[in-house]
């Protein structure tokens, strides 16, 4: 499962449109065109049966990580519904796609039965799980009280005690949780487990707008390109429009509007065309409206507003109006 963020212009209101205008102006000054956010990704594993004095079933339990971008700042393991009659029997190791391995939980809790606990293992947790005492719901550091442990199948190197360090070889791929019981006489289960990956993404430098502009509209097209139209600068009110291609990281000119305008509205219609209406020019508020067709890269006139207006809001209704 992937977390993602999208900036969209379907039926934006005045406040949202103003935010877009501020953003575009910032891009001009800063030469940044992508505002990215850190993200928390969660990849869910299934139930695990902890078999007496044997590898658990399944062994291992695997999750496939995909779509994680940016710099990974944290890798955590969450166990939901952990139960065992003798927790110190549990040996649990996480193996990254690179083959690097870290202990998650090993030989902790002694003989105090744990029932339906939820534990999150985090390198920045407050403390390790107690060696003698109960395993209780909470956040803990990865814990290993066994001096020598055999490497899980497919693992390489030595067993570490740092989950985030496993990300050094890349996080996209198959992660494996190996769980076993190392002493006869007791059993347990895990209702489910998940891998939590936190990433941090920063601004990405890209080409600036070809022409500085204040008060334009910005519309995300179905193609993924961004249409920036109108606005004003020191030369006056603009009719020009440009397209940004996030794949190529470049701006290209498209047809200019028939009318110069700034502080207008731009709405993506259900048919994929963009309706631009109102705004103001060098004289004052205007009522004219135009349609942009991304398929042809051209503008065409459409019916004007009944009343000239600037800094208005426009909302696309469910029926397409």
VENUR-V977756 format. One line per field, one symbol per residue. ss: DSSP state (h for helix, s for strand, l for the rest). phi: phi as a letter, one per 40 degrees, with the letter a starting at -180 (. if undefined). burial: 1 if it has 24 or more other ideal C-beta (glycine too) atoms within 12 Angstrom, else 0. A space follows every 50 residues. Layout:
ss=???
phi=???
burial=???
This chain:
ss=lllllllllllllhhhhhhhhhhhhhhhhhlsssllllsssssslllsss llllslslllssssslllllssssssssssssssllhhhsssssslllll sssssslllllllssssssssllllllslllllllllsssslssllllll llllllllsslllhhhhhhlllsssssssssllllllsssssssssssss lllssllllllllsllsssslllllssssllssllsslllssssslllls sssslllllllsllsssslllllssssllsllllslllsssssllllsss sslllllllllllllllllll
phi=.bcabbcbbcgcccccccccccccccccccgbbbbbbcabbbbcbccbcc ccfaccbcbccbbbcagcbgccbabbbbbbgcbacadcccbbbbbcdcgc bbcbaafbgfbcdbbfcbbbbbdcccaccccbhccbdibbcdbabccbbc ccdgcbgbccbacccccdchbcicbbbcbabbachabaabcaaabbbbbb bbcbcaccdcbcabgcbbbccccgcbcbbghaacchcbbcabbbbcccgb cbcbdcccbcaafbbabccccgcbcbaggabccicbbcbabbbccbgbba cadcccbcabfcbbbccccgc
burial=00000000111101011001101110110000110000111110101111 00001100111110100111011111111111111111111111111111 11111111110011001111111010011000001000111111110010 01001000111111111000111111111111000111111111111110 00000101101111111111100011111111000011111111000000 10011011111111111110011111111110000111111101000010 000010001101010100000
